């Protein structure tokens, strides 16, 4: 079976590319399309531990944040995303 980390590395640039697409005018606040609220009380300790493990003292880059979020998804969810990108011809 393929290594989970390799799958995340392949998916992260595609997810980030999707996030950088223009948003409809009615959503013009122009915030990034994050999956997860890292300030949520259930997620913040996990995020803090990940930040410490990565050696971050400041906010991670968009790519690093994307990798973190993907790391929280199940293998099934990652596989689904990978298959979708393959159907779209992007992977």
N, C-alpha and C positions, 0 to 999 in steps of 0.2 A: 504494500500500500504506500502511496505517495506520502512524503513527509508533509505534515501540516504546515510547518513554517514555509516550505517552498510554495505551497498553495497560496498562503497569505501574501507572500512576496509577489506572486504573479497577479493576484487580485487587487492589491492595494493601488497600483497606478491606475487601473481601470475605474475603481470606485472614486478615486480622487478626480479623475477626468470627468466623471459624471457629476460630481459635486461642483465642479467649476463651470458647468453649463449655466447660461443666463436663466434667471427665474422669471416667472410671469410678473407683469407690472403690479398686480395686486399683492404680490409677495416681495415688494421692493425693499425690504429691510436689508437685503443682501448679506445675510448671515450664511456661513458655511452649512452645508447639509450634513450635519453630524447624525450618527445613528443614536448615540447615547449621551445623556446628560451626565457628565463626569462629576457634577456637583450633587447629584442625587445621593442621599445618605447611604443607600445600599451599594453604590458604585464607587463613591469617593475613596473609601479605604483600599479598594482593589486598584484604583487608578494611582493613588499615592504610593502603594507598594510597587507598582509597575514603574512609576517615575523614578523611585529610588533604585530599583534594580537596573534601570537603563542609565542611571547617573545623571538624570535631568534635575536641574535646580530651577529652571524656567520652563515655560510652556514648550512642549515638543513642536516640531514642524508639522505641517498638515499631513505629510506622508507618515510620520511616526504616529500621529494621532489615529490615522486611518488603520495602521497596522495594529494598534492597541484595540481598537473597536472590533476589527476582524478577529482578533485573538479571543474575544469573548463569545463569538458565535460558535454554534455546534458544527461538527464536521458535516452534518447533513445540510446545514444552511450554506456553508462554504461550497459544498459540492453543487448545490442548486445554483448559486451565483456563478460558479465556473461554467456550468452547463448553459446558463443563459448567455453569458458572454461568448461562448463557442457558437451558439445558434445565431448570434448577432454578427459573427465573423470577426470579433475583436480579440479573440484568444485562440 
